[in-house]
Amino acid sequence: MTTPGINSDPNDGEKLDAVIIGAGFSGLYQLHLLREKLGKKVKVLEAAAEVGGTWYWNRYPGARCDSESHTYCYYFTDELLKEWQWSERYPGQEEILRYLNFCADRLDLRRSIYFNERVCSAVWKDQQNQWHVKTENGRTIDSKYLITAVGCLSSTNIPNFENFNSFNGDFYHTGEWPHDGVDFSNKVVAIIGTGSTGIQAIPVIAKTAKKLTVLQRTPNYSVPARNAPLPQNHHVEFCNEIDSWRSKMSVSRHGHPWTAPPKKLCETSKKERDEILETGWQVGGLRFRESFDDILTDEKSNRIMSDFIRKKIKETINDAEVAKTLLPHDHPFGTKRPPIDTEYFETFNRDNVTLVDIKNNPVKSLNPDGITLESGDRIQADIIVFATGFDAMTGSLLKLGIVGRKNLTLAEAWQNGPRTFLGLGTNGFPNLFMITGPGSPSVLTNMPRAIEQHVEWITNCMNHCDEIGAMTIEAENTAMLNWTDHVTAVANQTLLPKANHSWYFGGNIPGKPRTFMPYSAGLDKFRSNCEQIAKSGYKGFKITQ
Ligand code: NAP
């Protein structure tokens, strides 16, 4: 499991066909295809000591995937699917990390990965038609192609509170969790953030901490995950139905094996819709949202569904004031990434848990003993947990120090928001491919499905370039601008802009340009779009020979 990556002299200035940055789901599959299918000289540069990407870093208590186990894995070969047996309906962080290590072993990937190598710059050299990539350790690589596989949610966001360093206790961001864990027993803990992460962590931390204070800025909707061990015969049955699972996911909007029936909530009688919603609630997880197909397009339908969830929250909480504070009102359900939970709302009935509303009384600063609010109130803490999210979709890309033609940095090119063609390429940056970049469906889908689609497209595209003897391939400016406008237009046809403070818009990071970043028309539509572009000889990309 812990076979180290390859070792070579970092100062060698290695020459490669392709460099991949990141050894998570996307980087590992891209490495496999480029090495085994195209026979490329390719290496992965990975900042961490091991494979896993987001599942290597996010080890906070309760970390678990919201996609169901047998859908949250590679589907490009039946062998891996048959050999790996999941234990629960939703895979926990530790199990996913083991799975990715298993894949790395089976596919013999580690020999092509440099671990503990954080990329600090990648500069396009026009004369040589190649990327010059450098790591913080001084390793340099020249490569024809640069492929980013850095994930959409990996650049952590810790708010810059006043007097941060005055705090005498320990603090942790959930996305950079210590590998040997954190002992909360007998500790007074404060947690900031009630997104998907906070909602997973809070119930688990509450079980061991002496006292837990939850600082909530925006109340959130959450649906019970209803996690459970998978039945004993599940794996055998699944193995007999792999083709069916694969084809269902390939035609679905979100890359999950289910899709909303063609039924509008607002046109369904109260009796019937209540039954459907209750059934969906009992099934739990992200399937609940798919009870009707107009939740993200019809305000009235969304309001009814949102009311249903609010009623469930009220029924769960013993204290009416606490319940009121927990009720989400500022955005329609599903317009921010919908969390799913295990006993989240129930946790606020515990004696050792206190909810503090920081919407109108925000955190002002840290102090030696904890947190000070604008009102002057103080919250004592031995440990502060920041479940405050990420500089999503662009943060990790911009940290790579990418410089394209004419010395244009990616940060300059995207100063008004990311602009891509299909989320895959961006003008001014030849031979750069981004896996699940902004402008692709990525975070609105079951990620491995979006990743496989992008990785396979990139591989076919590089193969095409080889066949025609191409030196460079680059997104055309017009195609990129049209696509970026299309991404915005498609989002505007939905209720998603009603939550423009969400990380989908960059609204969670002060000063970040507001632009809807993921492609919301569905993975199915996106896939056929990409296929048509490939069939047309990669229209929208400029290829030089
Ligand atoms: P998030 O959704 O961005 O939530 C961050 C939380 O921190 C929000 O409650 C936010 O409040 C709060 N916050 C941020 N800055 C703050 C500040 N300065 N003061 C007070 N509160 C502040 O981040 P996340 O929960 O880590 O989730 C990010 C994404 O990761 C998810 O949406 C999901 O896509 C993915 N994820 C997936 C899973 C899974 O599959 N199981 C698990 C965890 C995360 P506001 O809402 O007011 O901004």
Boltz pocket constraint, residues with backbone or C-beta under 6 A from the ligand:
constraints:
  - pocket:
      binder: B
      contacts: [[A, 63], [A, 64], [A, 65], [A, 66], [A, 67], [A, 153], [A, 159], [A, 192], [A, 193], [A, 194], [A, 195], [A, 196], [A, 197], [A, 198], [A, 200], [A, 215], [A, 216], [A, 217], [A, 218], [A, 337], [A, 358], [A, 363], [A, 387], [A, 388], [A, 389], [A, 390], [A, 443], [A, 501], [A, 503], [A, 508]]
      max_distance: 6.0
